[in-house]
């Protein structure tokens, strides 16, 4: 419970603000789409919804892994999370 007392939601938001541009860069490279399209694909995905939930711990995955998870979601409609997630 003590960790909740010290929790600052802005810290998590800061992590996402640093992570998202790198994920977008990977999506642009992997899917050969514009940056605007990459943002659209990510922000409308279930993966992004889950990424916004700190408890999922998806934010600790690499940008490449997150882009690959998005590709899987777009191609199959499913997300297979790595064991460490």
C-alpha positions, -999 to 999 in steps of 0.1 A, spaced: 0 0 0 29 24 7 38 23 -30 4 36 -39 8 65 -15 40 75 -34 26 69 -68 26 99 -92 5 93 -123 25 120 -142 56 97 -140 38 70 -160 25 96 -185 61 108 -189 72 72 -197 46 70 -224 56 104 -239 92 91 -242 82 56 -255 55 65 -281 77 83 -306 101 54 -308 72 30 -313 58 52 -340 92 52 -357 92 14 -357 57 13 -371 67 36 -399 97 14 -408 79 -19 -404 46 -11 -422 60 15 -446 33 41 -437 34 78 -430 39 90 -394 3 102 -393 -9 67 -404 14 51 -378 -1 73 -350 -36 64 -362 -29 27 -363 -14 28 -328 -39 51 -311 -69 32 -324 -55 -2 -314 -63 -24 -285 -25 -25 -278 -25 12 -271 -55 9 -248 -36 -18 -229 -3 2 -230 -21 31 -213 -29 9 -184 2 10 -162 -7 -23 -145 -2 -42 -178 35 -34 -176 36 -33 -214 54 0 -212 86 -19 -203 87 -37 -237 110 -23 -264 96 -1 -292 103 -29 -317 84 -55 -296 55 -31 -293 54 -24 -330 55 -62 -336 26 -67 -313 7 -40 -331 14 -58 -364 1 -90 -350 -30 -73 -338 -36 -57 -372 -30 -89 -391 -47 -114 -368 -69 -94 -344 -50 -110 -316 -21 -100 -294 3 -127 -281 21 -111 -251 56 -121 -244 61 -142 -212 78 -112 -195 48 -89 -200 
